[in-house]
Amino acid sequence: MNNSKLYHPIKIKDVLIDGNLFLAPLAGYTDIPFRTLCKKHGANLTTSEMVSTEGIARGNRKTTELMTRAENEKLFAIQIFTNNLDSLERGFETLLNFNPTIIDINCGCPVPKVVKTGAGSALMRTPEIMASLVNFINKNTEIPVSVKFRTGWDVENENYLDFAKLAIDSGASSICMHARTKTQGYMPTAHWDRLETLTNMVHTQYKDVPVFGSGDLFEPNDGLRMLKETNVDGLMFARGAIGNPCIFDQTKHLLLTGEDIYPSPINQKIELILEQLDLMCLNRSNEELAFTEMRKHCCAYLKGVHGASHVKQLLMKAKNRNDYIEALSLLT
Ligand SMILES: Cc1cc2nc3c(=O)[nH]c(=O)nc-3n(C[C@H](O)[C@H](O)[C@H](O)COP(=O)(O)O)c2cc1C
């Protein structure tokens, strides 16, 4: 069957985006080096890690770094999290100074530190706060607002249809659902049937509001299946992109040609690790930090690679680029 129509441009309000394969926000991962690679390998839109509106309002240095775009990110979404309109209002001018292509609101983060403040997935229980945020952004800028949420707080309280309607009625121009409840965290299997129900509702009741799907997109074939089974307009790759920033090009290739070129050959993985390491060294204030932060990415790149456990151990101790090259050469 020809699946090439499943890859297509996306319009979010007045913003036209070449394709429908996006990188999801991933706290602790989607920094400038990683986004640079994802963009280079076909991500049609990349998003910052979630940033707190309180941090923006206070001009926090770390928050400012998180909102800075990479050189190759012509389009760039900034995701905010908050439990109140007040801090968004106070930080709004600063947020606009970063000129995001899209402002995304996090309504899905299950991390206790965030949820106990009433932000992230706690907004699934206070949809009126989400609506006030969307409404404020929509009234005060032309920049499109998107909302990323879960199916509900728990299986007894799956309110995603009402939540999506309220978001769109308040002015959201696109939505993304991670097809799990807050209490499900990242397990078990995502409920793609909810994505299908959501997409049908949005496509029937609204015009021009793209729906993105998230949850268990680990390889290109998962993307193909999600597009076919749920009718979502686009995909947000998350854990599947960690250790495989080529997942966007690979998925596009699968959709356009039917050929599955996943997983990347080991030589390509090695090149990517070194490229990300170099970008990390340029981006971080000191190289030691870059080497420490690369560890989790290396584990992801080498997951499932035959004979890689010794190499991973060597990389955990690597102190310079030569240590990396020596360790990685054991895989070729
Ligand atoms: C380490 C990690 C960090 C995440 N950070 C964010 C975040 O900052 N904002 C957000 O909306 N979702 C965040 N998520 C959720 C992902 O964007 C995505 O919705 C979720 O992982 C489901 O997709 P997957 O099963 O394909 O990984 C995070 C997930 C992980 C694993």
Ligand as a Chemical Component Dictionary entry (heavy atoms), coordinates in Angstrom:
data_LIG
# 
_chem_comp.id                   LIG 
_chem_comp.type                 NON-POLYMER 
_chem_comp.pdbx_formal_charge   0 
_chem_comp.three_letter_code    LIG 
# 
loop_
_chem_comp_atom.comp_id 
_chem_comp_atom.atom_id 
_chem_comp_atom.alt_atom_id 
_chem_comp_atom.type_symbol 
_chem_comp_atom.charge 
_chem_comp_atom.model_Cartn_x 
_chem_comp_atom.model_Cartn_y 
_chem_comp_atom.model_Cartn_z 
_chem_comp_atom.pdbx_ordinal 
LIG C1  C1  C 0 12.919 11.976 29.960 1  
LIG C2  C2  C 0 11.603 12.546 29.493 2  
LIG C3  C3  C 0 11.370 13.909 29.571 3  
LIG C4  C4  C 0 10.148 14.451 29.154 4  
LIG N1  N1  N 0 9.957  15.796 29.212 5  
LIG C5  C5  C 0 8.796  16.337 28.746 6  
LIG C6  C6  C 0 8.603  17.747 28.731 7  
LIG O1  O1  O 0 9.475  18.552 29.125 8  
LIG N2  N2  N 0 7.396  18.206 28.257 9  
LIG C7  C7  C 0 6.427  17.361 27.793 10 
LIG O2  O2  O 0 5.358  17.821 27.377 11 
LIG N3  N3  N 0 6.593  16.034 27.791 12 
LIG C8  C8  C 0 7.762  15.514 28.231 13 
LIG N4  N4  N 0 7.945  14.161 28.184 14 
LIG C9  C9  C 0 6.921  13.307 27.542 15 
LIG C10 C10 C 0 7.255  13.079 26.059 16 
LIG O3  O3  O 0 7.260  14.282 25.338 17 
LIG C11 C11 C 0 6.282  12.081 25.414 18 
LIG O4  O4  O 0 4.988  12.616 25.409 19 
LIG C12 C12 C 0 6.264  10.738 26.150 20 
LIG O5  O5  O 0 7.592  10.288 26.402 21 
LIG C13 C13 C 0 5.510  9.658  25.360 22 
LIG O6  O6  O 0 6.141  9.364  24.152 23 
LIG P1  P1  P 0 7.064  8.015  23.970 24 
LIG O7  O7  O 0 6.303  6.881  24.650 25 
LIG O8  O8  O 0 7.138  7.858  22.461 26 
LIG O9  O9  O 0 8.358  8.310  24.632 27 
LIG C14 C14 C 0 9.140  13.598 28.637 28 
LIG C15 C15 C 0 9.377  12.216 28.563 29 
LIG C16 C16 C 0 10.575 11.680 28.976 30 
LIG C17 C17 C 0 10.805 10.189 28.868 31 
# 
loop_
_chem_comp_bond.comp_id 
_chem_comp_bond.atom_id_1 
_chem_comp_bond.atom_id_2 
_chem_comp_bond.value_order 
_chem_comp_bond.pdbx_ordinal 
LIG C1  C2  SING 1  
LIG C2  C3  SING 2  
LIG C2  C16 DOUB 3  
LIG C3  C4  DOUB 4  
LIG C4  N1  SING 5  
LIG C4  C14 SING 6  
LIG N1  C5  DOUB 7  
LIG C5  C6  SING 8  
LIG C5  C8  SING 9  
LIG C6  O1  DOUB 10 
LIG C6  N2  SING 11 
LIG N2  C7  SING 12 
LIG C7  O2  DOUB 13 
LIG C7  N3  SING 14 
LIG N3  C8  DOUB 15 
LIG C8  N4  SING 16 
LIG N4  C9  SING 17 
LIG N4  C14 SING 18 
LIG C9  C10 SING 19 
LIG C10 O3  SING 20 
LIG C10 C11 SING 21 
LIG C11 O4  SING 22 
LIG C11 C12 SING 23 
LIG C12 O5  SING 24 
LIG C12 C13 SING 25 
LIG C13 O6  SING 26 
LIG O6  P1  SING 27 
LIG P1  O7  DOUB 28 
LIG P1  O8  SING 29 
LIG P1  O9  SING 30 
LIG C14 C15 DOUB 31 
LIG C15 C16 SING 32 
LIG C16 C17 SING 33 
# 
